[in-house]
Amino acid sequence: MSRSIHRRTFLTGAAAATVALAAPRATAATGPRISTAFTLPDDRAYPEGIALDPRTGDAYVGSFTTGAIYRAAAGSRAAGVFLPAGADGRTTANGLKADRAGRLWVIDHTAGIDVYDLRDRSLLARFQVPQGDPHFINDLVIGADGTAYATDSVRPVIYRVTPAEVARGGSAPLAAHFDLSGAVPPHSPNAYTLNGIAADPTGRLLFAVDMTGGGLYRVDVTDGSVRQVTLYGSDLVNGDGLELSHRTLWAAHNRTNALTRWHLSPDGTEAHLTRTLTTPDLQIPTTLAHTHHGLLVVRSQFDKGGPMGPGTPTTPFTVARVTGI
């Protein structure tokens, strides 16, 4: 989510859905399709993040406005409450990830990261940004070795939490590990910068989006080097959540109600746009997750009485399934 989007206009329901193709034209059989994957409880949910349990396929979604976490079992058409609003003092939730060790990582952008045991819902560890540091912890990814990396949208830094730190449990400080200030251009004080983050299958390379400038940045975790990825075909302005599978990168563009698909070069230094889907049916998409049955896309409706504007949301809130992109 971005502060800068508060001051901008939104697509209306009358806007036509468009599909821009940089690849061969889609046929009726292969073109994008949008349906409802599952519904969420609570008429003020305003969901933001999503996580898939790699062991079970269950989906977890966080409420930006209450901090509640919802769970939809694999194949279910409706989610239920997994962690209630206010659990462990958390009143907001944005970035989510589930790891292969059976843990759920939940970002509270105002404070830090909570780590839960998915079996008994117990809080295993809490990583907090030191008081006084400006911060908006936004999204995270789990690397191949179990290390977690999280972006900050008001500072061009990436935080790191290692498996050993989680194993120690309790509370610990969340410290910035990678500084991208030498690569990411500065923006106005009211604009957000880093948002979505993805990791390659080896866990050696991270990719983070600058949602205001529209750039994509590659971080090598072995030496800390940072370089801007050369984008061909468009940019990543309003880029929120990222999802990477092999060399295919998907991005959710919140304010413009769009999804884009990119093909990364083998070394991750270039990305070519291959498809764009733009439609108000995405309802301000904030993030997405790739499954064998298509993309699960969070419909935040932030512009309907949420953090991005006044109005009344359509209920129930839903997570969409998008195929053909």
N, C-alpha and C positions, 0 to 999 in steps of 0.2 A: 504494500500500500504506500502511497506517496502523498506528502503534504502538498506538493505542487499541484496535484490533481484536484485539490479542493477549489482551486480558483478557476478551473476550466469547465467548459460545457461538456455534456455527454451526448452520445447517440440517443435518439429517441426510438420508441417502439416502431415508428413508421419507417425507420431506416431499413433499407433492403439488405438482405444477407448477400455477401459477395464471396466468391472463391477466386483468388488470384493464383494462377498456376505458373511456376517457372519450369515445370516438368511437362510431359505430354498431357493433353487435356483429359480430364477425368470423364468417364462415362457414367451413365445413370447407376451402373452397378458398383463403381468404385468411388464415386463422389462422396464427400463428407455427409455423415448422418448424425443428428443430435437427438438423443432420447434421455429420459430420466433413469439413472442407474439406481438411486435410492433417495428416500426422503429423510429429512432431519426433524427431530422434535424441537419444540420451542419456537414461538412465532417472533422471537427477537434474537435468533441464533447468530445471524450475520457471520457465516463460516469464513475462514481464511486459509487454514492449512489442511493438508491431507497426508496420511501415511499409510502404506500398505505393509502388513506383516508378511515378510518374505517366506515364513514357514506355513502360514494358513491361508493367506489371501484376504484376511479380514482387513477392512478399511477403518481408519480412525480420522475424525475430522474435529477441528477445534473451533470454538466460538470466540471471535474477536471481542465481542461485547460483554461476555460473561465469564470466560475462562473455562467453560464446560468442555468436556471431550466426549464425543459421540462415537459409538462403534456400530458398524454394519458388518455382520458376518458375511463371509463369501457367499454370493448368490442371493443375499437378502435384499428385499426391496425397501426396507425401512431400517433406519438406525435407531439405537436406544442410547440412553445416557450411560457412559462408561465411568466418567469422573464428573461429579456435579459441579455446578457453578460455585466458585469460591473455594474449591478444594485446595487445601494447604495454603490458603491465603491468596491464591491466584485468581485474578478477576479479568484476565484477558489471555488469549492464546492465539498465536499465529503460526510460526513454523513448526511442523511435526515430522518426525521420522521414527520408524520402527526398525530395529536391527535384528540380526540373526541370533543374538543371544537372548531374545525374548524381552527386550526393553523398549519402552516408548519414550522418546525425547520430545519435550514440549517447551517451546519458547514462550516466555512472558516478556514482551518487548520492553516493558518498564523495568525489569529486574534481571533476567538471565534465563537459565535453562534448568528445567526439572527433568529427572530421569526416573521412570517408573518401571516396576516389574509387571509385565502384562498378565502374569498368572494370578497374583493376589492384589494387584493395584497399589502396592505399597510404594512409597517414595524412597528411592534408593540413594539419590544424591541430588544436590542442588548447587548450581554454579552461578554466582552472582557477580554482576559488574560492580566494582567499588563505587561507593557513593561519591557523588560530585563529578564523576566522569560523564560527559554528554554521551548518550547512547540511544539507539533504537534497534535492539537485536531483532533481526527479521526472519531469516530463513537458515536452514541447515541441511547438511548432507553427511552421510556416514560413509567413510572410505572403506576400501577392501579389508583393511586390517582392524576395523572397528573404531578408528579415530573419527571424531565428529568435528566438523568445521561449520562455523556460523558467520553470517554477514552482519554488518552494522550499517544502517541506512543514513546515519548522520556523521559517521566517521568512515573513511576509506580503509577499513581494517577487517581482517578475518580472524575470528577467535578459533582456538583449538582445545578440544578435550580428549585426552587419551584414554584407552581402556583401563590403564592402571589408575588413573584419577577417579574413574567411576567405581572401580573395585574398592577403593578406600572409603567410599560412601561419605555421608555427612555433607556439610557445607564447605565450599571452597570458592576462592575468587575465580572469575572468568577473565582471563587475560588475553589481550590481542597478541596474535602470533605472526601474522603477515600484514605488512603495511603497504597499501597500494597507492599511497598519495603521490608517488613519483610517476605513476602511469595514468591514474584516473584524473581527468581535469576537474578543477574546483567548480562548484556551482553556488548559487545564492544560498544564504543561510536557511531559507525556508524550503529548499528542495532536498529530496531524498536522493541517495546515490546507490550504493550496493543493495541488491535485493536477492533475487533468486540465485541459487548456487547448485552446481552439479559436479560429480566426480567421474573420471573415466574408470573403466573396469579394473584397472590396476591400482587405482587410488593415488597414482603419482601426480595426476593433473587435476586441478580444480578449474571450473569455469564459473565466473560470477558476472552478473549483468548490472550495468549502470542504467537504471531506469529513466533517469533524467537526460543524460547525455546520449543514451542509445548504444553505448559500446559494450563489447563482451571482452572479458579479461581472463587470460590463462595464467594460472599460478602453478609453478612446479614445486611440490612440497618437499622435494629432496634438497633443493638449494635455495628456495624462497624467491626465485626469479619470477618477475611479472612482465607480461607483454600483452598488448592489445591484439585481439584476434581481428584479422581483416575480414570484414563482412561484404559479401557480394549479393546485390539484389534488393537490399533494404537495410533497416537498422532495428535496434531493439528498444526504441523509446517506449516507455510505459511497460517495459518487460518486468513481469513479477515472478511467478514461479518458473523454474526450469526443470526439464526432465531429459536425461541422456540415456540412450540405449545403443550400445556399440558406438557408431559414429553418427547417429541420428539424434539431433537436439530439438526438442520442442520448447516453445515459450508461450506463456499466457501473458497477453497485453491487457491489463485491467481496464484502463479508461477507454480504450478504443474497441472493446469487446472483440478481441481478435486472438487467434492462435496462429503461430508460425512454426514451420518445420524447416530445419537446416541440416545440411550435410557437412560434417567436419572433415578436414583433411587429416591424413594419418598422424601428423604431428600436432594437430589441434591449433595450428596458427591461422587457418582460414576456415570460413564457414560460408556455404552457398545456400541461399534461400531456395527451397523447392516447392513450398506451398504456403498459402495464407488463407485462413478462413475468418471472415468478419461477419458477425451477425449479432443483433441485440438478444438473441436467444441464449447467448453465453452469460448474460446478466452480470457483467463486471467480473470476469474470471480472474482469480487470484493465484491459483496454482493448479497443478495437474500431476497425474501419476499414470505411468504406462502399464497396461496389462495385456494379456493375450487377446482380450476381447475389445481392445480399443483404449482410448484415454479416458480416465476419470477426471473431470474438470469441476473445480469448486465454483459454484455460482454464488458469489458473495452478496449481491444486491446492495453493495455499500452505498450506492447512490439513491437508495429508496429508504430514507430515514436512518441510514447508518452513518459511518464516519465521513462519507463523501458527499452528503447532501440530504435535503429534506424529502419527505414523501412517505409512501406506504409500501412495504414489500409485498410481493406475492407469496402467500404461504400455502403449503409448507415450503421451507427452504429445501433446495435439492442439490445433489451432485449429479452432473450430467455425464453421460457416456457419449463420446465422440469417436466415430469410426471413419475410415477413409482419409485420415490425415496423419 
